[in-house]
Amino acid sequence: MLRREEVSFFKGIGTEYSVLNYHVLESMADWVRVIDDDGTIIYVNKSMKNSLGDDLLGKKCYEVFGKTEPCGFCISKRSIETKETIQKEEIINEKYFSVKSSPVLDNKGNAIAAVEVFRDVTRERKLELELIERNKKMSKDLLFAKRLQRRILPKKGIYNTLKIDHLYEPSEVLSGDMFDVYYIDEENIGIYICDVVGHGVTASMMTMFVRQTMRAIKDDILSPAKALTELHKRFVTLNLGVDKYFTIFYGVYNTKNSHFKYANAGHNCIPIKFNSEELSLLKTSGFPISLIFNEIYYEENDITLNKGDEILFYTDGITEIKNIEGKEFGVEGVVDVIRDNKDNVLKSIVDNVESFRWGEQEDDYAMVLMEVLV
């Protein structure tokens, strides 16, 4: 039964719709209350009464929630003053509510009260807060993985008769590009560059597989071609799916006879050999490491390097950069930079790529520069 304050309210907004308005509000699952311009409650629907009690009418709007003074930002007061619908979020009895206040107008268009609708959004907010916390943890984990991925990169500097420099830049926190340089024995040094399809967590995990496997087989298999065949065999046992694959160019340099043997498993960024007088590409064929073939063998080439010779290894994050016209930087762009800047190759390539690129970096890129010192 309607109380006196409620009867007055519904009469005030028009007798023609008073019964309809009452039944609509009473049937709502959301809490609904009406606040007059003095902040006094003049109507409370059934749902709100069931939750907070029947003695709400006549109380100040803030009192029913255990407060002793008005809110710092009273949306009902603001609605009456501006005739606008105002929304905010409140925590009531450890639950989250989305509160929307709308003005009630009389026949002359004057705001005489405000209708407040409280919707329980506790489940959504708790899920949101949980997601935020999980994202924070995931971000910390990713940053840790990023630091780890960077720390396991080979050191720059002198490896016997070779000088190694490199540059590494993931498009996201983690990268699908990886390279490594290591001593195989007293005479031989292994060097490879790898590009895993995609980028991010999945790709970075695959680079860890490549690194671990290559270092595990280096002591038993000296031939680059046979090493890539063994790498393929071990990858197949992972059974990751046909959409997971990677390319890798692997070379072994012998410091005694200056021979550089190499094989290529689908790496389309052909390493570039150059010195002060000439430049050439270390071309050789081979399929990527994938599940397409159960067994695969690779070609192996052998060249002799001389003092002053350098080899640049790189990934397609360099060559596939596009300018505003959609043109790729390409291998030709890398070659042009080397011909013009043989003294500071890595920095020159990065500077040219940054000037050439239109938009944000979309792919990982990595470069390794090997120079023969003796």
Residue pairs with C-beta under 8 A, 6 or more apart in sequence:
2 10
2 22
3 57
5 42
5 43
5 57
5 58
6 22
6 42
6 43
6 57
8 42
9 34
9 42
9 43
9 113
10 18
10 19
10 21
10 22
10 43
11 18
12 104
12 106
12 112
12 113
13 21
13 104
13 105
13 106
14 107
25 32
25 43
25 45
26 45
26 46
27 46
28 45
28 47
28 117
29 47
30 47
30 117
30 118
30 119
30 120
31 45
31 47
31 48
31 51
31 52
31 97
31 116
31 117
31 118
32 43
32 44
32 45
32 47
32 48
32 115
32 116
32 117
32 118
33 41
33 43
33 44
33 45
33 48
33 56
33 61
33 115
33 116
33 118
34 41
34 42
34 43
34 44
34 104
34 113
34 114
34 115
34 116
35 41
35 42
35 61
35 76
35 101
35 113
35 114
35 116
36 42
36 112
36 113
37 77
37 80
37 111
37 112
37 113
39 60
39 61
39 62
39 70
39 74
39 76
39 77
40 58
40 59
40 60
40 61
41 56
41 57
41 58
41 59
41 60
41 61
41 64
42 57
42 113
43 57
44 52
44 56
44 57
48 56
48 118
49 56
52 64
56 64
60 70
61 70
61 74
61 76
61 116
62 68
62 69
62 70
62 71
65 90
65 92
70 77
73 88
75 86
75 87
75 88
75 99
75 101
75 114
75 116
76 101
76 114
76 116
77 114
78 84
78 86
78 101
79 85
79 86
79 101
79 102
79 103
79 111
79 114
80 103
80 111
80 112
80 113
80 114
81 111
82 103
83 103
83 105
83 111
84 103
85 100
85 101
85 102
85 103
86 100
86 101
87 98
87 99
87 100
87 101
88 99
89 96
89 97
89 98
89 99
89 121
89 125
90 96
90 97
90 99
90 118
91 97
92 118
95 120
95 122
96 120
96 121
96 122
96 124
96 125
96 126
97 118
97 119
97 120
97 121
97 122
98 118
98 119
98 121
99 116
99 117
99 118
99 119
100 116
100 117
100 119
101 114
101 115
101 116
101 117
102 114
102 115
102 117
103 111
103 113
103 114
103 115
104 111
104 112
104 113
104 114
104 115
105 111
105 112
106 112
142 173
142 174
142 201
143 173
145 173
145 174
145 201
145 204
146 170
146 173
146 174
149 174
149 175
149 204
149 207
150 168
152 211
153 166
153 168
153 179
153 180
154 164
154 166
154 179
154 180
154 181
154 182
155 164
156 164
156 165
156 166
157 163
157 164
158 164
158 373
159 181
159 183
159 189
160 183
160 189
160 255
161 255
161 372
161 373
161 374
162 189
162 253
162 255
162 370
162 371
162 372
162 373
163 370
163 371
163 373
164 181
164 191
164 368
164 369
164 370
164 371
165 346
165 368
165 369
165 371
166 179
166 346
166 366
166 367
166 368
166 369
167 346
167 350
167 366
167 367
168 175
168 177
168 179
168 366
168 367
169 175
169 317
169 361
169 364
169 365
169 366
170 177
170 199
170 364
171 199
171 317
171 361
171 362
171 363
171 364
172 199
172 200
172 364
173 200
174 199
174 200
174 201
174 203
174 204
175 199
175 203
175 204
175 207
175 364
175 366
176 195
176 196
176 197
176 198
176 199
176 200
176 203
176 204
176 206
176 207
176 246
176 364
177 193
177 194
177 195
177 196
177 207
177 315
177 317
177 364
177 365
177 366
178 193
178 194
178 196
178 207
178 210
178 211
178 366
179 191
179 192
179 193
179 194
179 313
179 366
179 368
180 190
180 191
180 192
180 211
180 214
180 215
181 189
181 190
181 191
181 368
181 370
182 189
182 190
182 215
182 218
183 189
183 190
184 190
184 218
184 219
184 222
184 252
185 219
187 254
187 255
187 256
188 222
188 252
188 253
188 254
188 255
189 252
189 253
189 255
190 214
190 218
190 250
190 251
190 252
191 250
191 251
191 252
191 253
191 313
191 368
191 370
192 214
192 248
192 249
192 250
192 251
192 313
193 248
193 249
193 267
193 269
193 271
193 313
193 314
193 315
193 366
193 368
194 207
194 210
194 246
194 247
194 248
194 267
195 246
195 247
195 248
195 267
195 269
195 315
195 316
195 364
196 203
196 204
196 206
196 207
196 210
196 245
196 246
197 203
197 243
197 244
197 245
197 246
199 363
199 364
202 244
203 364
206 240
206 244
206 246
207 246
209 235
209 238
210 231
210 246
210 248
213 231
213 234
213 235
214 227
214 231
214 250
217 227
217 230
217 231
218 227
221 227
221 230
222 252
223 252
223 261
223 263
223 300
224 250
224 251
224 252
224 261
224 262
224 263
224 298
224 300
225 263
225 297
225 298
225 299
225 300
227 250
227 263
228 248
228 250
228 263
228 265
228 286
228 289
228 298
229 295
229 296
229 297
229 298
231 248
231 265
231 289
232 265
232 289
232 293
232 295
232 296
233 295
235 289
235 290
235 291
236 291
236 294
239 291
240 291
241 291
242 290
242 291
242 292
244 290
244 291
245 288
245 289
245 290
245 291
245 292
246 288
246 289
246 290
247 265
247 266
247 267
247 268
247 288
247 289
248 264
248 265
248 266
248 267
248 289
249 262
249 263
249 264
249 265
249 267
249 269
249 271
249 282
249 313
250 262
250 263
250 264
250 265
251 260
251 261
251 262
251 263
251 271
251 311
252 260
252 261
252 262
253 259
253 260
253 305
253 370
254 260
254 261
257 304
258 304
258 305
258 306
258 372
259 302
259 303
259 304
259 305
260 302
260 303
260 304
260 305
260 311
261 300
261 301
261 302
262 271
262 282
262 284
262 300
262 301
262 303
263 284
263 286
263 298
263 299
263 300
263 301
264 270
264 284
264 285
264 286
264 298
264 299
265 286
265 287
265 288
265 289
265 298
266 286
266 287
266 288
266 289
268 316
269 313
269 314
269 315
269 316
269 318
269 319
269 331
270 281
270 282
270 283
270 331
271 281
271 282
271 311
271 312
271 313
271 314
272 279
272 280
272 281
272 282
272 311
272 312
272 331
272 334
272 335
272 338
273 279
273 280
273 281
273 282
273 303
273 305
273 309
273 310
273 311
274 280
274 309
274 310
274 311
274 312
274 338
274 342
275 306
275 308
275 309
275 310
276 308
276 342
279 335
279 338
279 339
281 331
282 301
282 303
282 311
284 299
284 300
284 301
285 299
286 298
286 299
287 293
287 296
305 311
305 372
306 372
307 372
307 373
307 374
308 371
308 372
309 371
309 372
310 345
310 369
310 370
310 371
310 372
311 369
311 370
312 334
312 338
312 345
312 367
312 368
312 369
312 370
313 367
313 368
313 369
313 370
314 334
314 349
314 365
314 366
314 367
314 368
315 364
315 365
315 366
315 367
316 363
316 365
317 361
317 363
317 364
317 365
317 366
318 329
318 334
318 349
318 353
318 365
318 367
319 328
319 329
319 330
319 331
319 333
319 334
320 328
320 329
320 363
321 328
321 329
321 353
321 356
321 357
322 328
322 329
322 357
322 358
323 329
323 356
323 357
323 358
324 358
329 352
329 353
329 356
329 357
333 352
333 353
333 356
334 349
337 345
337 348
337 349
337 352
338 345
338 349
340 348
341 348
345 369
346 367
346 369
349 367
353 365
